[in-house]
Amino acid sequence: MKYKNIILGLIIVLFADTFAEGIFNHADFDKLLSKFVDENGLVNYEGFKNSAQFEKYLSEIGDANLKGFTEDEKLAFYINAYNALAIKNVLNHSPIKSPMDVERFFKDYKFKVAGEQLSLDEIEYQRIEKIELVLMHFGLVCAAVSCPKLLSEVYHADTVREMLKKNAKVFLSDTTKNQIDSENKVLHLSEIFRWFKPAFEKEYGTLNKAAAQLSNQKNKNIFNDYKIVFNKYNWKLNKQ
């Protein structure tokens, strides 16, 4: 019994990171994000390009077994996978100035994800959207300046929804992407709200209410009589 306890203790020590993370270990990507993503969410693509640790993480994404995953574990997994593979897709086509320089960047290029060959669009619409229809838009980073900021850390299952809510608030307060003109009662919103208008309306009723709730306004009806104008999306690559 004594030896069994010693062996068990060694196993726990050796695999502590995996156990702490849950079913899938995002530690490699977490370290890379903290190293190669700045406070503005801009990416050092060369750092990822030269990283064996990044390739190891991508391989692990491909071989992952999601059997037994909770909804939040799947959500965190797929958001991290999407963001990592968006970086990989940029590297595969570099040098580029924008993901839009690559025809069908999000549709045609497939990657192994949990044993399946999936494009970025398929990860978003066939996997993530089934779990989280609205908040996902504040976690997925499509390699462009007008996207929500890429965080310098990964998403974890136990905090993923709270992180996305925080991202939404930060995104709406970022005046390079959204502006509130109280004097003229105009909301200048990111095109994300136009593209996914049905999803936001399904969740909040109107885009005005969505903007109020996601920006954590005390009065959820504060923008009800505001006109909405959509800002042009900046597809410039989100590089440092």
Number of C-alpha atoms within 10 A of each C-alpha: 6 6 8 9 10 11 12 11 11 12 11 13 11 11 10 12 14 14 13 10 15 15 19 22 19 23 15 15 24 16 15 19 23 14 15 17 23 17 11 14 20 20 24 17 18 13 14 22 16 10 11 10 14 20 16 13 19 21 15 17 24 18 14 18 14 14 9 9 15 11 14 18 21 21 24 24 27 21 24 23 25 25 21 20 22 21 20 19 20 21 15 12 12 15 9 14 15 19 22 15 14 14 10 11 20 19 12 13 16 18 22 17 23 19 13 12 13 20 22 22 18 17 20 21 13 13 16 23 17 11 15 15 16 22 22 22 22 22 26 22 24 25 25 21 22 23 25 25 26 26 22 21 17 25 24 22 20 13 12 21 19 12 17 19 20 17 23 24 18 16 21 23 14 13 12 12 21 20 18 18 12 10 6 9 14 16 21 20 22 23 19 18 19 16 10 14 16 15 18 22 16 13 14 17 12 16 24 22 21 23 26 21 20 19 19 15 14 9 10 16 14 14 22 15 10 16 13 16 15 16 19 13 14 15 17 17 21 26 17 13
